[in-house]
Structures are given as C-alpha cells and as structure tokens.
Amino acid sequence: MLGEVLVESETRPAEPPVFARTGIRVLTSLPSGQDLDQTARALAERILDALPQGMLVLQSFTPDSPAGNRLADEADALLEAARARLPADRLLEETWRAREAGATLVELCVAPGVVMMGEVPAREALSLSPGGRQRMRRGADSPSRAAMKLEEALVNLPFEPGRGEVCVDLGAAPGGWTQRLVARGARVIAVDPAKLMPELAHHPRVEHVQESAFAYTPEEPVDWLCCDMAWRPLEVAQLLAKWGRRDWATHLVANIKLPMKDKNPLLLRVRHILTEEGGWQGLTMRQLYHDRDEVTVTAHRGQ
C-alpha cells in the first residue's frame, strides 16, 4: 500500500484488478508541497524524456479518500502548470479520441505527501477518466440510478448497442437500462414480472415480457444480453452462462451483486462459470465508479 486507496506492484498483473479504477506505470515521484512551477517543470521534462513522440492526454487526480479529495485544487493547479510546459501540438484535447488516435494517457496523482506521474497507452487504460472516476449524468426522466452503471460500462467498450439491434434486458423493471438502450435506437425485450415506467411500457421499440428472467427463452438469438438483477450472484452467473452456451446473444453486459465477505473467491467462481461453462470470450470484470456492492461484467461470443 502506497497510502489510502493507492497500491503499487513491481510487475503488471496478468488480469486487470477487479477493484482498480485506473492503473499506470509510474515514471517518477516527487515530494508534495514543493514550489508549483518547479514541480511542474520537473514533471514536464520527465514526460518528454520518457515519451518523446506521439499524442498525449494529460490528466490529474487525487486518491478517492477524504484526505485525497482535499487536494483537488492542488491537483488542478499542477495539471495546468504542467500542460503549459508541454508542446501544445502533442496534447490531445478530445479525450474520447485517445484510443483511436493511439495516444498515451499521462496521469498526475497528487496524494498526501507525494506527487506521482505515470503513463499507460490509452488502448490499454482501464478508464479514460482522471483516476478512473467516470462520472455519468443521471437524466431527469431516469427511473433509477441504474442507468449510470450501464452508461459507464458502455463508455469503456469499443462498441455499443445501436440502431436496429435487439437487446434483452433481464430484470428490467422499472426500466433504467431499457430506457438508455432505447435512447441509442435499439429494440428492447424487457423481461421482468414487475411493471415498467409507463412511457417505456407503451414505447414502440419495447416489448415487455412479464415473467421471471430464469424462465424466459428468446424466440431467436439477440445482439445484446443485459442484466442488472438483485439476485444471488452464482445463480445469475449460471443464467448468463446458459445464454452463452446456447448462443442466444452476441454481447453481454451484466452486474453481479457481491456478498459482504469472500468477494474474490466468489468472483473467481463467477469467471469460471461464464468462461468455461458459458463460453463467453473477452471477459472483463470491474467495479466501476457507479457500482456499489457489485461488479460489472462484459463479454462477447463468436468474435
């Protein structure tokens, strides 16, 4: 432990840690509280020395702890001072283009007692948001905060549900995920014994199937399987594995609820069920910024 909510490792993990928001290769560290201009100059020189070519996305963050959050203004000031000392033509302003542009994400971490600077290729980054805090806006008409979890998961995928695609939303009520999928132009089969919000129940691209997600069988394969059910995690994993094994869906986005204890052993079992029993490929498993006692899983079939 480097400090509260900060962990370092001598080697890069084979799999991205489930509970990590961001991960960087640390290039340098300096004591905090020094002269701002001097620190910014030292960081800029180290950036240019370590990364002499290519586009850069420069960000700053603080550890997401009470002590870390009090340093937010200091982090913002250091970011602006460092940016001013880097070539403007190498700084990519549109962060969302970082992956397609082959840019490098450079993060300045201002923590109690220390300032660290590190990098990660944008295509390998766990998140393109500073410190992995991918804040999503909750629409005024959203029936629940669940929609923000789906939005954050889709931001980190190279593709997303689009116009004309068919999505099954298991455990859909009251309709947070269904609402966001419809907004993207998709057609949604919402599966839940409970009622949807009225505007979704009568939407022309929403079919509401009022039965249990465990009993539902699709008439034909669909493009996306989405699932955010407050149910026992291993039973949900078995259900998702059945969909993969029977080739009922091409893409998967799901939330798995976590127990109070023994989270990691359970997640290992969930991973085994989804990949070995369900045949899902390219599986990612992360606790996103908007997740609570849960993790978000993404995967695909036949690609």
Secondary structure, 3 states (H helix, E strand, C coil): CCECCECCCCCCCCCCCCCCCCCCEEEEEEECCCCHHHHHHHHHHHHHHHCCCCCEEEEEECCCCHHHHCCHHHHHHHHHHHHCCCCHHHECCCHHHCCCCCCEEEEEEEECCEEEEEEEEHHHCCCCCHHHCCCCCCCCCCCCCHHHHHHHHHHCCCCCCCCCCEEEEECCCCCHHHHHHHHCCCEEEEECCCCCCHHHHCCCCEEEECCCCCCCCCCCCEEEEEECCCCCHHHHHHHHHHHHHCCCEEEEEEEEECCCCCHHHHHHHHHHHHHHHCCCEEEEEECCCCCCCEEEEEEECCC
